[in-house]
């Protein structure tokens, strides 16, 4: 047994941990994994933590419950260095607990964040509530995040710049489309990725990955967001995963009316044009489809493209 919470050291990195499998896919990931035990130990010593067994889930961060020296609960997150992770600490600091977990401390050299622990921590995805109620609760979280003023230093990177890069990548991948992929829809997706960020009527620090698994039940607030992939830009970017992952409309016999009704509900709750939410769903769906196809899953990409087509039709794109 070690002296950090009563768990054998091997319990910290069980072979079945999802993030270990995903990070091993790249040379950079394997190199970082070799250092991960040292990074966790350094963070543990820096903050005087007692650590529990890690949470499963996620793809590029080791996350575990922690207890501070004064007995307060927290969570330690040690992440693989990558672009999306760079904005997490600045965004959490800017939100200061408004709609998201609080950032307690951050060590950039270790890639480590010490954050507020949510209890009971039930994800909105698993909440036994009607889909309309879950969407309304998610909208309340997003409103809180978007209401916080942008950091004086500019905060997370620009959505315009990021989406321009995605559009260029979509166009590059469009030269090698799998059979059955609609070239016109792919071109539309690239165009939307360029135009939607520039047509925003307001700007906020957006969560960037507001899927229902990243919204957790808490005591301080009913629901808090975790694991942001933040950018500064159009708030209408955020609801896409909520539209598609809360009671997935595409499991219904006729998904169009269901998706349209969900967009209207979120649009009213967020003071956003439902058509704009659907246009973002189309743009992000196309980007996701080509990403999946480029990484060896053309069937998954085809499904994402089908969803993007329905969203584009409903948006009137």
TANORHU-V113406 format. One record per residue. N is the residue number from 1. PHI is phi in radians with two decimals (NA if undefined). Layout:
n=N phi=PHI
n=N phi=PHI
//
This chain:
n=1 phi=NA
n=2 phi=-1.66
n=3 phi=-1.88
n=4 phi=-2.16
n=5 phi=2.21
n=6 phi=1.47
n=7 phi=-1.90
n=8 phi=-0.98
n=9 phi=-0.99
n=10 phi=-1.15
n=11 phi=-1.12
n=12 phi=-1.27
n=13 phi=-2.34
n=14 phi=-1.10
n=15 phi=-1.00
n=16 phi=-1.44
n=17 phi=-1.08
n=18 phi=-0.98
n=19 phi=-1.13
n=20 phi=-1.12
n=21 phi=-1.17
n=22 phi=-1.27
n=23 phi=-1.21
n=24 phi=-1.17
n=25 phi=-1.23
n=26 phi=-2.13
n=27 phi=-1.12
n=28 phi=-1.10
n=29 phi=-1.12
n=30 phi=-1.13
n=31 phi=-1.11
n=32 phi=-1.18
n=33 phi=-1.07
n=34 phi=-1.12
n=35 phi=-1.65
n=36 phi=-1.00
n=37 phi=-1.00
n=38 phi=-1.15
n=39 phi=-1.14
n=40 phi=-1.10
n=41 phi=-1.07
n=42 phi=-1.13
n=43 phi=-1.15
n=44 phi=-1.02
n=45 phi=-1.28
n=46 phi=-1.03
n=47 phi=-1.84
n=48 phi=1.11
n=49 phi=-1.57
n=50 phi=-1.89
n=51 phi=-1.88
n=52 phi=-1.70
n=53 phi=-1.11
n=54 phi=-1.18
n=55 phi=-1.28
n=56 phi=-1.64
n=57 phi=1.83
n=58 phi=1.38
n=59 phi=-2.14
n=60 phi=-2.57
n=61 phi=-2.44
n=62 phi=-1.64
n=63 phi=-2.32
n=64 phi=-2.57
n=65 phi=-1.18
n=66 phi=-2.38
n=67 phi=-2.11
n=68 phi=-1.33
n=69 phi=-0.96
n=70 phi=-1.52
n=71 phi=1.60
n=72 phi=-1.27
n=73 phi=-1.39
n=74 phi=-2.71
n=75 phi=-2.34
n=76 phi=-1.78
n=77 phi=-2.19
n=78 phi=-2.09
n=79 phi=-2.01
n=80 phi=-1.04
n=81 phi=-1.07
n=82 phi=-2.81
n=83 phi=-1.03
n=84 phi=-1.11
n=85 phi=-1.27
n=86 phi=-1.08
n=87 phi=-1.55
n=88 phi=-1.11
n=89 phi=-1.10
n=90 phi=-1.03
n=91 phi=-1.20
n=92 phi=-1.05
n=93 phi=-1.13
n=94 phi=-1.17
n=95 phi=-1.22
n=96 phi=0.87
n=97 phi=1.53
n=98 phi=-1.47
n=99 phi=1.56
n=100 phi=-2.36
n=101 phi=-1.07
n=102 phi=-1.36
n=103 phi=-1.51
n=104 phi=-1.53
n=105 phi=-2.93
n=106 phi=-2.64
n=107 phi=-2.14
n=108 phi=-1.06
n=109 phi=-1.11
n=110 phi=-1.59
n=111 phi=1.13
n=112 phi=-2.02
n=113 phi=-2.10
n=114 phi=-1.88
n=115 phi=-2.29
n=116 phi=-1.05
n=117 phi=-1.66
n=118 phi=-1.57
n=119 phi=-2.33
n=120 phi=-1.36
n=121 phi=1.44
n=122 phi=-1.13
n=123 phi=-1.26
n=124 phi=-1.02
n=125 phi=-1.03
n=126 phi=-1.81
n=127 phi=-1.21
n=128 phi=-1.40
n=129 phi=-2.27
n=130 phi=-1.05
n=131 phi=-1.01
n=132 phi=-1.12
n=133 phi=-1.20
n=134 phi=-1.14
n=135 phi=-1.11
n=136 phi=-1.13
n=137 phi=-1.14
n=138 phi=-1.11
n=139 phi=-1.09
n=140 phi=-1.10
n=141 phi=-1.11
n=142 phi=-1.09
n=143 phi=-1.02
n=144 phi=-1.11
n=145 phi=-1.11
n=146 phi=-1.21
n=147 phi=-1.32
n=148 phi=-1.31
n=149 phi=-1.05
n=150 phi=-1.08
n=151 phi=-1.04
n=152 phi=-1.08
n=153 phi=-1.49
n=154 phi=1.68
n=155 phi=1.18
n=156 phi=-1.04
n=157 phi=-1.18
n=158 phi=-1.28
n=159 phi=-1.10
n=160 phi=-1.01
n=161 phi=-1.15
n=162 phi=-1.12
n=163 phi=-1.22
n=164 phi=-1.07
n=165 phi=-1.14
n=166 phi=-1.11
n=167 phi=-1.07
n=168 phi=-1.11
n=169 phi=-1.20
n=170 phi=-1.02
n=171 phi=-1.14
n=172 phi=-1.12
n=173 phi=-1.24
n=174 phi=-1.12
n=175 phi=-1.24
n=176 phi=-2.31
n=177 phi=-1.18
n=178 phi=-1.13
n=179 phi=-1.02
n=180 phi=1.60
n=181 phi=-1.37
n=182 phi=-1.43
n=183 phi=-1.10
n=184 phi=-1.14
n=185 phi=-1.17
n=186 phi=-1.09
n=187 phi=-1.10
n=188 phi=-1.07
n=189 phi=-1.02
n=190 phi=-1.10
n=191 phi=-1.13
n=192 phi=-1.13
n=193 phi=-1.07
n=194 phi=-1.48
n=195 phi=-1.54
n=196 phi=-1.07
n=197 phi=-1.07
n=198 phi=-1.39
n=199 phi=-1.72
n=200 phi=-1.13
n=201 phi=-1.55
n=202 phi=-2.65
n=203 phi=-2.26
n=204 phi=-2.62
n=205 phi=-1.45
n=206 phi=-1.61
n=207 phi=-1.18
n=208 phi=1.63
n=209 phi=-2.59
n=210 phi=-1.43
n=211 phi=-1.40
n=212 phi=-1.18
n=213 phi=-1.39
n=214 phi=-1.74
n=215 phi=-2.07
n=216 phi=-2.04
n=217 phi=-1.17
n=218 phi=-2.46
n=219 phi=-1.63
n=220 phi=-1.14
n=221 phi=-2.32
n=222 phi=-0.98
n=223 phi=-2.45
n=224 phi=-2.33
n=225 phi=-1.53
n=226 phi=-2.23
n=227 phi=0.90
n=228 phi=-1.27
n=229 phi=-2.11
n=230 phi=-1.33
n=231 phi=-2.50
n=232 phi=-1.87
n=233 phi=3.00
n=234 phi=-1.19
n=235 phi=-1.05
n=236 phi=-1.11
n=237 phi=-1.11
n=238 phi=-1.22
n=239 phi=-1.28
n=240 phi=-0.84
n=241 phi=-1.16
n=242 phi=-1.19
n=243 phi=-1.05
n=244 phi=-1.74
n=245 phi=-1.94
n=246 phi=-1.60
n=247 phi=0.83
n=248 phi=-0.64
n=249 phi=-0.98
n=250 phi=-1.43
n=251 phi=-1.59
n=252 phi=-1.53
n=253 phi=-0.99
n=254 phi=-2.22
n=255 phi=-1.24
n=256 phi=-0.97
n=257 phi=-1.06
n=258 phi=-1.15
n=259 phi=-1.10
n=260 phi=-1.12
n=261 phi=-1.12
n=262 phi=-1.14
n=263 phi=-1.11
n=264 phi=-1.15
n=265 phi=-1.09
n=266 phi=-1.18
n=267 phi=-1.04
n=268 phi=-1.17
n=269 phi=-1.21
n=270 phi=-1.87
n=271 phi=0.99
n=272 phi=-2.18
n=273 phi=-1.21
n=274 phi=-0.97
n=275 phi=-1.12
n=276 phi=-1.22
n=277 phi=-1.07
n=278 phi=-1.23
n=279 phi=-1.11
n=280 phi=-1.13
n=281 phi=-1.07
n=282 phi=-1.17
n=283 phi=-1.08
n=284 phi=-1.23
n=285 phi=-1.14
n=286 phi=-1.13
n=287 phi=-1.03
n=288 phi=-1.12
n=289 phi=-1.07
n=290 phi=-1.28
n=291 phi=-1.10
n=292 phi=-1.14
n=293 phi=-1.11
n=294 phi=-1.21
n=295 phi=-1.88
n=296 phi=1.55
n=297 phi=-2.28
n=298 phi=-1.11
n=299 phi=-1.18
n=300 phi=-1.09
n=301 phi=-1.13
n=302 phi=-1.11
n=303 phi=-1.15
n=304 phi=-1.08
n=305 phi=-1.21
n=306 phi=-1.09
n=307 phi=-1.13
n=308 phi=-1.10
n=309 phi=-1.10
n=310 phi=-1.07
n=311 phi=-1.09
n=312 phi=-1.12
n=313 phi=-1.08
n=314 phi=-1.16
n=315 phi=-1.32
n=316 phi=1.34
n=317 phi=-1.31
//
